[in-house]
Amino acid sequence: MRSTNQMSKPIIIIGLDGATFDLILPWIKSGKLPFLHEIMKNGAYGELLS
């Protein structure tokens, strides 16, 4: 159980429909998606299987 004085960090979940990592990663490496690069560098990400 969490104590009452412990702060929790906010989270955000972003879903990109139809955009796979084989498309996104080259665009990030080329500098075309700087905001997404920062999010991925400082957070967590993964592939959703459906």
C-alpha positions, 0 to 999 in steps of 0.5 A, a space after each residue: 500500500 502507498 503512503 499518503 505522503 508519496 506523490 505519484 507521477 502523471 502518465 499519458 498514453 499515446 496511440 498511433 493507429 497504422 504507424 509501425 516502428 519500422 516507419 516511425 524509427 527511421 523518421 525519428 533518426 532523421 529528425 522528422 519527429 523531434 517531439 516523439 523522439 523526446 517522449 520515447 527517450 525520456 519515457 517508456 514505449 512499446 508495441 500494442 499487439 491486437 
